[in-house]
Amino acid sequence: MRFFVLFFLFASASAVTLRDCTAPGDKLVMSVNRFSFSPEPMPFPGKINVDVAYTIHSKNTNYRVSVEVKKVISPNGATFTIPCIELGSNIKIGTCVYEDSCTIMAMLFKEDCNHLHLGLHQHVFPAELPSLPIPELSGKYHIKVKFIEKSTNQGVGCFELNNVGMQQL
């Protein structure tokens, strides 16, 4: 659950937009249909509720996950890419590549790769956003998540969360 908490610690319920960014011709492993958070604004550190719906199209788990996090730094939409910051064992924040897709599925979507089944999945669950030794996290973010087949380096799914707001307490 730590990956999920750190990866999505920036979101705010009403401002977030979800967009499928899968490239034409990519073979889908999964697609995200809904991803929302509450309360608004999201307190950091603090407790939130996550509501997610996604579809599993294939039982393939041989992929890596690439996460790109950009902070909006000006009113005209200019962004700054947040570098990958490792905070401990399997705890990362920012623009990172995660090689273990099963761990991410468990943390992000509450899915067990050993019992993966095709079709629509829906989960609502609480998460806690911990205090981190990172200055000034408040602001708007764009987050892009790409699933990449390890053996072919081909995309197998992608989604973006845009206008993600976070308020540091």
Secondary structure, 3 states (H helix, E strand, C coil): CHHHHHHCCCCCCCCCEEEECCCCCCCCCEEEEEEEEECCCCEECEEEEEEEEEEECCCCCCEEEEEEEEEECCCCCCEEECECEEEECCEEECEEEECCHHHHHHHHHCCCHHHCCCEEEEEEEEEEECCCCCCCCCEEEEEEEEEEECCCCCEEEEEEEEEEEEEEC
